Amino acid sequence: DADVTQTPRNRITKTGKRIMLECSQTKGHDRMYWYRQDPGLGLRLIYYSFDVKDINKGEISDGYSVSRQAQAKFSLSLESAIPNQTALYFCATRGGDGPQHFGDGTRLSIL
Amino acid sequence: KNQVEQSPQSLIILEGKNCTLQCNYTVSPFSNLRWYKQDTGRGPVSLTIMTFSENTKSNGRYTATLDADTKQSSLHITASQLSDSASYICVVSASTGGFKTIFGAGTRLFVKA
């Protein structure tokens, strides 16, 4: 089983809909992150959390919200999806000074 | 402005050949630099990490170099294999309060038989 699991893997939806992307991890890491990846650009940080009670905005948090339901779960919500939020979304975890461990992504298309 | 630039954007090589990917950065103050490999349809996976005092680090057929003075890093792949076909992402972190990690856009490598 994967250490970092993202659901769904693919999602197509319409403008204005509310969408939730979920991430769960079995690595026991406190730190969790949400990124988006667009063609020709590096991954950009949306939100990050260093523990259950700690939520921080990244560089592109507008239009997104997150919830850290437990150490192992970190969900990303788009309250009212718009087409320019079409992208590949990645969740990652990190323990101490180690590398980030990424899920396999959610491909989101907003029509 | 903190930036990470990678070159080339894409590269095609024949199986068995060597190649070198480049990363230039302006992230400051520098903490560490990592190279990740991202297979199609998968998340990135860490290959190496380099700190200020390190100038070479190997992981199997992958060798990363770092020149902190010129703010350049390279990833050299030896005796390429078809499974090396992937995107290679350079990631630089700053040693500053808060969280500051900048991802390059990646180099897309195609290894042909």
Boltz contact constraints between the chains, C-beta under 6 A:
constraints:
  - contact:
      token1: [A, 40]
      token2: [B, 105]
      max_distance: 6.0
  - contact:
      token1: [A, 41]
      token2: [B, 105]
      max_distance: 6.0
  - contact:
      token1: [A, 42]
      token2: [B, 103]
      max_distance: 6.0
  - contact:
      token1: [A, 42]
      token2: [B, 104]
      max_distance: 6.0
  - contact:
      token1: [A, 42]
      token2: [B, 105]
      max_distance: 6.0
  - contact:
      token1: [A, 43]
      token2: [B, 103]
      max_distance: 6.0
  - contact:
      token1: [A, 48]
      token2: [B, 99]
      max_distance: 6.0
  - contact:
      token1: [A, 90]
      token2: [B, 43]
      max_distance: 6.0
  - contact:
      token1: [A, 99]
      token2: [B, 46]
      max_distance: 6.0
  - contact:
      token1: [A, 102]
      token2: [B, 43]
      max_distance: 6.0
  - contact:
      token1: [A, 102]
      token2: [B, 44]
      max_distance: 6.0
  - contact:
      token1: [A, 103]
      token2: [B, 43]
      max_distance: 6.0
  - contact:
      token1: [A, 104]
      token2: [B, 42]
      max_distance: 6.0
  - contact:
      token1: [A, 104]
      token2: [B, 43]
      max_distance: 6.0
  - contact:
      token1: [A, 105]
      token2: [B, 43]
      max_distance: 6.0
